[in-house]
Amino acid sequence: MKLSSAYILEQLKKEYRVQDQNKISGEDGFFRPLFCLDHEKESAGHIKICAAETAASGEGWEQDVLWILCGSGKSSISAPYIQITGSDTKNAVSLEASILNSIQRMFDRCDEWERKLQKEVLTGKNLQTILQFSAEFLENPLLVMGLDFSLLGEYGTNAMPEKTRLFRSDGIDMEAMNTLMQSAEYQKMQESRDVVLFPEYINGVRSLNRNLFPEGKNVCRVVMHEWNRTFTEGDRCLFKVLADYLEIFLTYSSALTGEDALASIFETILKDRTADYMEMSRRLSVYGWNSQHTYLCLLLQLTYLNQQNLSTNAICQYIKQKFPQSVSLVLEGEIVTFFNLTLLEKDEEEVGSVLTYFIRDSYLKAGYSRCVKGHMYFRRQFVQARMALDVGSRNRPYVWIHHFDQVVLPYIMEQTTRRLPASMICHQNLLKLKAADEKNKSEYMKTLKTYLDVNLSATRAAEELFIHRSTFLYRLEKIKEILQSDLDDPDEIFYLNFSFRLLEQEEALEE
């Protein structure tokens, strides 16, 4: 392993008095130390230790070496160096020997950590173990997350206050996630392999971040939070080492390839019309989702406002966190969620109340199906949720949440007028009544509509119209005459009510 000059300097300062330094960086790297004997030029890339007086000339010094100069005196060399004048605790041996031993111990500690990394990479089994011993070595919390904001593993973050954590006990912090994705730092490192420092303003604590490219694909990121101790320039070197090993580990492990079995079953149900429902039902029962349970379907659509700031996977994770007995999957860019209300011990209203503000604040649009018992109606529930979202969005575009029962009648009317206009479908004599109003400036249509709305109560209709009851009865007789009906047939009453709806819809579309 190579260690950066910044890391070497930081560790030496804990034991020795540093007088001077030159060209110290967290981006370089050097091998284990050697004594410099008679200015011999060998082993480029190593750390070399020598007396400070030998560097007075400033000539003939290798540039690809980190020089440790021992003793006082002014050096004029241009190569990277650290000058140490002594130690308050190490007087028994020469300064050069003492420094050599100290640096060797630095390498021993780092090499031991690297051996653990190599062991876990070879097994390819436990990401959590890697994060645990690495967080302890680096003395700060670590996490690995997908770029879709899925949490792959973390260690040490539980000690941080919830307000500073992206992944909280109740799910992902959507506000913090949006702030993060809109930051310049996040945009800067989209396809970068560099270590990027995210500032404190994003979530209250600084963090080092580096993208990981398992199999050459930028799919996840390792993050170290500045919590237990303040970051130093030397952290970058070790953080890069960790990132490189994690990249190899994730290439050959199953951490990125896990599949939700329930989601797979529902994807088959929704996408494969030839799927064997009995087999699907049997498989669902294996996971405790039996045919006697009651289910609810939710369809979520990402709007233009959040296409860049919200991840479908993050939404799925949030819902799963709130409702463990649910399953979410992404179909054609939209999120479909089925809730097992029986296992959740909740009803539709309780589910909706939890998600209402999340849907609104995340600029999502939602369609809910009806609650249905059994396994045979999942696809139809999905159609209901789709219908709720589509019809509801057309009729009330500024409303975020739509329920199937709210759109049934508008849907029926839409289907009814798909081939013929409302004027060719509605009650023929109602059109005569409308024509009479237009010709005579009467209010027969309004009177009839009010009469139907109050369930054929003459008294209430007169009150609603602010006319005398006898006036109303006179109008009603004229209306019956034009309609050629006594208004006592339930089917005709239904037809007239429906005709009014059709005409109202047609007028709204013409506006």
HELIX and SHEET records of a PDB file:
HELIX    1   1 SER A    5  LEU A   12  1                                   8    
HELIX    2   2 ALA A   52  ALA A   55  5                                   4    
HELIX    3   3 LEU A   95  THR A  123  1                                  29    
HELIX    4   4 LEU A  127  LEU A  138  1                                  12    
HELIX    5   5 THR A  157  ALA A  159  5                                   3    
HELIX    6   6 GLU A  162  THR A  164  5                                   3    
HELIX    7   7 MET A  174  GLN A  182  1                                   9    
HELIX    8   8 ALA A  184  LYS A  188  1                                   5    
HELIX    9   9 PRO A  214  GLY A  216  5                                   3    
HELIX   10  10 ASP A  235  TYR A  252  1                                  18    
HELIX   11  11 ALA A  261  LYS A  271  1                                  11    
HELIX   12  12 TYR A  277  VAL A  286  1                                  10    
HELIX   13  13 TYR A  304  ASN A  306  5                                   3    
HELIX   14  14 THR A  312  LYS A  322  1                                  11    
HELIX   15  15 LEU A  341  LEU A  344  1                                   4    
HELIX   16  16 GLU A  348  ASP A  361  1                                  14    
HELIX   17  17 PHE A  378  ASN A  395  1                                  18    
HELIX   18  18 PHE A  404  THR A  416  1                                  13    
HELIX   19  19 ALA A  422  MET A  424  5                                   3    
HELIX   20  20 GLN A  428  ASN A  440  1                                  13    
HELIX   21  21 TYR A  444  ASP A  453  1                                  10    
HELIX   22  22 ALA A  458  LEU A  465  1                                   8    
HELIX   23  23 ARG A  469  LEU A  483  1                                  15    
HELIX   24  24 PRO A  490  GLU A  510  1                                  21    
SHEET    1   A 5 ARG A  17  ASN A  22  0                                        
SHEET    2   A 5 TYR A  81  GLY A  86 -1                                        
SHEET    3   A 5 LEU A  66  CYS A  70  1                                        
SHEET    4   A 5 HIS A  46  ALA A  51  1                                        
SHEET    5   A 5 PHE A  31  PHE A  35  1                                        
SHEET    1   B 5 LEU A 151  TYR A 155  0                                        
SHEET    2   B 5 LEU A 142  GLY A 146 -1                                        
SHEET    3   B 5 CYS A 220  HIS A 225 -1                                        
SHEET    4   B 5 SER A 207  LEU A 212 -1                                        
SHEET    5   B 5 VAL A 196  PHE A 198 -1                                        
SHEET    1   C 2 PHE A 167  ARG A 168  0                                        
SHEET    2   C 2 GLY A 171  ILE A 172 -1                                        
SHEET    1   D 5 SER A 326  LEU A 331  0                                        
SHEET    2   D 5 GLU A 334  ASN A 340 -1                                        
SHEET    3   D 5 THR A 294  LEU A 302 -1                                        
SHEET    4   D 5 LEU A 364  TYR A 368 -1                                        
SHEET    5   D 5 ILE A 401  HIS A 403  1                                        
SHEET    1   E 4 SER A 326  LEU A 331  0                                        
SHEET    2   E 4 GLU A 334  ASN A 340 -1                                        
SHEET    3   E 4 THR A 294  LEU A 302 -1                                        
SHEET    4   E 4 VAL A 372  LYS A 373 -1                                        
END                                                                             
